[in-house]
Amino acid sequence: MNKRFRLLSLVLLLAIVLSCAACGPAGSDGSSVDTIDYAASVKLDMSSETAKEEVTVHSFIDGDTTHFNLSSEIDGSHVLKVRYLAINTPESTGKIEEFGKAAARFTRERLSQAVSIIVESESAKWESDSTGGRYLAWVWYKTAEDAEYRNLNVEILQNGFAIPSSATNSRYGEACVAAVAQAKRDKLNVHSGQKDPEFYYGEAIELTLKELRCNIKSYDGQKVAFNGIVTRNDNNSVYVETYDSETGLYYGISVYYGYNLNGDGLNILSIGNEVRIVGSLQFYEVGGTYQISDVKYRQMKPDDPGNIQKISDGHSAAYPLTSPETFANGKVTIVNDDDTVTEHDYAALVMDTSIAMEGLTVQSIRSISEEGEMTLICRAGDVTIPVRTAVLRDADGKTVTEDYFLGKTIDVKGIVDYFSGDYQIRVLTLKDITIHN
């Protein structure tokens, strides 16, 4: 009888626990508290005075910025660069912040599931943000034709992937405030007080190659960490690059590994690998450029946050086709993390990345070394493009000399380099040059 009584008591206790769990989290007085889906509680009113457009995703940027395709034009463009109203997610495109990658993934996953997306302005017309290059909007989506639209701005807040930004007095401010309060109560993500499992808590500054290249002088001498694809290996260094969807450019840097790495470390830096690089940014006086040095791989501690790490393999250099005019005279406008806007020379921004260029006529050649390194002085239209070669050898192993290229029209694939005061294209093998005549 006692055994049966104890068994019955355990069954009843389990039923009570399961019943309480279904009610939601407990309040401060021990009572259950309901979890409300605020993203569904607000409704999209297609008859309101606000501007609205049905869109598709052009490119994902981060948790609170997405570029959308438009059927109509706004300011002469079919791409609407949207900064989400009322929210501010942690950074994942400049300096990497805790939960920044998770917030960006959350936005991507939600919109990737959508069968319809509508962007809505706060007032009767589209308004730009402080940068002047993005528009402030509410983003609505639904995952089935017969479903109602959900407000993604509010959903990001209620899942703890953002803090509110001028939310109180906004069109859906009441839902935003309630969503944040609930996320704090439930200790979700940025409100959890817990470490982000995707964030490295080592001594290095976590950032993107775009952030490093755009603000490179401010990181001089500091230990940094970033992800990228290994594209070429040359003279105890590798070139690493990554694509930025906001600017449509590749950003890169040279990583000097010297003689510090063992076999496993060198394997990590194999061409085609996506890697996490940790090292010190140093100015290389001889070349007049910046590079990463002091990279390490501790074989006995493979998960050490100070290690270089392999993330994936099977990748390749991009070699984006670039016009000579853009390379020589192009300017790029960059929106920084603090929403300031800066302008940069194109060649300086794409330093150390792969590049392809066509239709260059070799007008003269400068010998760089007795071994056979050369600089081909090329013209294309009104601009001059220097192409610096390593020692090039033909199929028979013979060193290629100046008369092989002089007066010829060539296409090249190489790495953006800086030498003797000029930005140029560095070519490492003869197969990367195609001669047309």
Secondary structure, DSSP 8 states (H G I E B T S, - for coil): -HHHHHHHHHHHHHHHHHHHHHT-SB-TTS-B-----HHHHS---TTSSS-EEEEEEEEEEETTEEEEEEEEEETTEEEEEEEETTEE---SSSB--TTHHHHHHHHHHHHHT-SEEEEE-SSSS-EE-TTSSSEEEEEEEESSTTS--EEHHHHHHHTTS-EESS-TTSTTHHHHHHHHHHHHHTT-GGGS-S--TTS--SSSEEB-HHHHHHTGGGGTT-EEEEEEEEEEEETTEEEEEEEETTTTEEEEEEEE-TT---HHHHHHT-TT-EEEEEEEEEEETTTTEEEEE-----TT-TT-TTS-EEEE--------B--HHHHHH-EEEEE-TTS-EEEEEHHHHTTTSEEEEEEEEEEEEEE--TTS-EEEEEEETTEEEEEEE---B-TTS-B--GGGTTT-EEEEEEEEEEETTEEEEEE-SGGGEEE--
